């Protein structure tokens, strides 16, 4: 879990987290996620690394990548 911030690894208490605004806006399945997968550290920007769980991190990254692809449609090789 080297991609998860050190603070997130140490602080997985859900009382200290807040819902990730980025995921909340872009993921239509956000309300159905495991509650822990929705949370990020409150004192950090809402980035993938700020998520409290690895699944939250992965889902955030998938949304980022999908957003990048939709903005820059390239040609298939």
Protein Blocks (a to p, Z undefined) as FASTA:
>chain_A
ZZpcfklmmmmcfklpccdfklmmmmmklmmpcfklmpccfkbccdfklpmbfklmmmmm
mmmmmmmmmmmccddZZ
